[in-house]
Amino acid sequence: MNEFLTPGQRIKKIRKLLNLKQYDLQGKKVKRNFISMIENGKRGLSIETARYLAEKFNNRANELKINLHIDESNLLMTQEEEARQYCLNKLKDNPNLETIDFAFDVSVKFNLIDVGICACIKKGDYYFNYKEYSKAAIYYVKALNNINITDKKNESYIFNRLGLCKMNELYYAEALEFFNMAYSSAILNDDLLTRKNSIYNISLCYRKLYNFKSSIKYINEFLILCDKDIEDTNYVYASVIKANNYRDLKEFDKALNIYENLLVYLNNDKSSDAAYVYDNIGLLYCEYFEYEKALKCLEVSQKIRTEIDIENLAKSLIDKANILIMQNKNDEALILINLGIDLAKKHKDFEYELKGYYLIIDIHKKTGDIKKLENIYLKVLNIAKVRKDYKEIIDISSKLCLIYLDENDIKKAKNILTGHII
């Protein structure tokens, strides 16, 4: 652990660095014995004495051609203040786990609650960026538990992050609760950025929970706060949410109008934002039964993502496969779905991994391939077990049980029931 010094220890260290004796620091009001007592912690350091010693040190440093530039505040700094300043500076950017853990240990040693909170938030952010949402949530909760009732500047950020952890794990109802808390806290703390983020996320959660009208209400509020001239990605994503809500409310023309305006706004751009828009326009054309137009849009999305946005390519592949299924082109669809699932796994996109598996389930239900259907159900069951999604576990286990009963395989049916439901 780094050495954090008392004022006396710091004076002694600087004195030795500059090759000075205690008597070299003497003056009219400062005697050698007094310097000795300060260094040994037997006397306190006043502002006046600190200013005097700083001048002595700077003069000596100039003689030795050393850049020191010390002032009284440096000399007066306590161990706790030095530790706090050092750790908060280290935590400013994108610290690694070693730095974060060091800062947390220092916070415990010197009882620096603010440093401990910052370290927990940074550790949560670290795991969040690597899509390890359960681990991230643990550290966000630790930070939240230490926030003082009179100092809640980080509270809204943490609530919003906890909501994102839950949303990325597909727990939308729980996520919505955290986003609502983030919204309320952001208003109380005058945190405009988190207020905007939480409004957007509330809208997205309502959409995932099929409450399309509430989703439109909140996304309209977000769009009022969004400056589309400088927040292009935010504007595009929010507009897509709005359009998709109208699509699912069967107000297709309203949705199409939003998308047409977005294409004008993007002005033939070939960015990841454009890929997102083309993907969703393709899905909208399916509602008009214009499958060729839909496929062309998905191909544009796929091409852009292949070149610059591999992380989201699974979405284009699986959405394109969905259109092929509508055209009864199941063999082509299966190729794309399996590619999409592999990419979704690699990039920890649980939503599209599951979406891919459910599309395969639909195909095997149509073809009556029970063995393949069983195999996919077992894969989905394993995902549900890892995610501890008990509702999904019961649902898939019940479907597997029915398959085994239809095949008169009582043993497998009992194993599924006893292993996952009873």
Secondary structure, 3 states (H helix, E strand, C coil): CCCCCCHHHHHHHHHHHCCCCHHHHCCCCCCHHHHHHHHCCCCCCCHHHHHHHHHHHHHHHHHCCCCCCCCHHHHHCCHHHHHHHHHHHHCCCCCCHHHHHHHHHHHHHCCCHHHHHHHHHHHHHHHHHCCCHHHHHHHHHHHHHHCCCCCCCCHHHHHHHHHHHHHHCCCHHHHHHHHHHHHHHHHHCCCHHHHHHHHHHHHHHHHHCCCHHHHHHHHHHHHHHCCCCCCHHHHHHHHHHHHHHHHHCCCHHHHHHHHHHHHHHHCCCCCHHHHHHHHHHHHHHHHCCCHHHHHHHHHHHHHHHHHHCHHHHHHHHHHHHHHHHHCCCHHHHHHHHHHHHHHHHHCCCHHHHHHHHHHHHHHHHHHCCHHHHHHHHHHHHHHHHHHCCHHHHHHHHHHHHHHHHHCCCHHHHHHHHHHHHC
